[in-house]
Amino acid sequence: MKFSESIDAFVHDGTHMGTRGGTCRGRVADNWLQGRTVYGGMTAALCLEAAQRAVPGLPPLRSAQVSFIGPAEGDLEITAAVLRQGKSVTFVNADLVGEKGLAARTVFAFGAARASIFATHFTPAPELPGPEQSAVFFPPDAGPSFARNFDVRLAKGGVPLTGSTETDHFLWVRHQDAKATSISALLALADMPPPAVFPMFPHFAPISSMTWALNFLTDHPSTDDGWWLLESRAENAAEGYSSQDMFVWNRRGEPVIAGRQSVAIFL
């Protein structure tokens, strides 16, 4: 099932929303799974869609904080509620519960634009080959199920499970669904890269994202031909955990997302 179809089936068909909150119920198609659980990017996207429907007319998304608490399995329920609605910024919480309990807790900050003396980007995109000149990242029928919903090209960095010494990785990624152009679609795509330490693994071992924080750097992110450049850079790996920086630029080299992620590693 395509991304846009999955969102429509879950959020539209199973929604009971009031003016300041409500509940969505549904299931996610198997092609969006990562092992036994829903892919983290889809989990975050569903929570964002629920939050947006809880409060009509929200300003643009500025920040997202996602905690991956447990497996998102089977029948799912998302409850969204306004935490605070100010003059320019509204905070909305959305919790996703699966058959084994709370799976994800999210907080989104939506903020109206204000006049400012600043209009500067401090993190330009690196000079790298475009997607047309970059190698296909996943071999045919390889990788996790959810990854087959994306076109992925390796611009620079390592490949998972190769014992690579690379810690900074750049992927070109786009949805295979041409209708996936919403902010929730971008959120789903932003989690696509494997954790930055995964290429350093000499063999397979479990790995799991715990927390994910993102700042959205523009009101209305857009790109050309659906392609986005994603960076994931490992800062540390010790005591069974890894910390990484993440960044997203559009095809024109404009920064659109700055993020961080904490990852549990079992190697």
Rosetta blueprint (number, residue, H / E / L):
1 M L
2 K L
3 F H
4 S H
5 E H
6 S H
7 I H
8 D H
9 A H
10 F H
11 V H
12 H H
13 D L
14 G L
15 T E
16 H E
17 M E
18 G L
19 T L
20 R L
21 G E
22 G E
23 T E
24 C E
25 R E
26 G E
27 R L
28 V L
29 A L
30 D H
31 N H
32 W H
33 L E
34 Q E
35 G L
36 R L
37 T E
38 V E
39 Y L
40 G H
41 G H
42 M H
43 T H
44 A H
45 A H
46 L H
47 C H
48 L H
49 E H
50 A H
51 A H
52 Q H
53 R H
54 A H
55 V L
56 P L
57 G L
58 L L
59 P L
60 P L
61 L E
62 R E
63 S E
64 A E
65 Q E
66 V E
67 S E
68 F E
69 I L
70 G L
71 P L
72 A L
73 E L
74 G L
75 D L
76 L E
77 E E
78 I E
79 T E
80 A E
81 A E
82 V E
83 L E
84 R E
85 Q E
86 G L
87 K L
88 S L
89 V E
90 T E
91 F E
92 V E
93 N E
94 A E
95 D E
96 L E
97 V E
98 G E
99 E L
100 K L
101 G E
102 L E
103 A E
104 A E
105 R E
106 T E
107 V E
108 F E
109 A E
110 F E
111 G E
112 A L
113 A L
114 R L
115 A L
116 S L
117 I L
118 F L
119 A L
120 T L
121 H L
122 F L
123 T L
124 P L
125 A L
126 P L
127 E L
128 L L
129 P L
130 G L
131 P H
132 E H
133 Q H
134 S L
135 A E
136 V E
137 F L
138 F L
139 P L
140 P L
141 D L
142 A L
143 G L
144 P L
145 S H
146 F H
147 A H
148 R H
149 N H
150 F E
151 D E
152 V E
153 R E
154 L E
155 A E
156 K E
157 G L
158 G L
159 V L
160 P L
161 L L
162 T L
163 G L
164 S L
165 T L
166 E L
167 T L
168 D E
169 H E
170 F E
171 L E
172 W E
173 V E
174 R E
175 H E
176 Q L
177 D L
178 A L
179 K L
180 A L
181 T L
182 S L
183 I H
184 S H
185 A H
186 L H
187 L H
188 A H
189 L H
190 A H
191 D L
192 M L
193 P L
194 P L
195 P L
196 A L
197 V L
198 F H
199 P H
200 M H
201 F L
202 P L
203 H L
204 F L
205 A L
206 P L
207 I E
208 S E
209 S E
210 M E
211 T E
212 W E
213 A E
214 L E
215 N E
216 F E
217 L L
218 T L
219 D L
220 H L
221 P L
222 S L
223 T L
224 D L
225 D L
226 G L
227 W L
228 W E
229 L E
230 L E
231 E E
232 S E
233 R E
234 A E
235 E E
236 N E
237 A E
238 A E
239 E L
240 G L
241 Y E
242 S E
243 S E
244 Q E
245 D E
246 M E
247 F E
248 V E
249 W E
250 N E
251 R L
252 R L
253 G L
254 E L
255 P E
256 V E
257 I E
258 A E
259 G E
260 R E
261 Q E
262 S E
263 V E
264 A E
265 I E
266 F L
267 L L
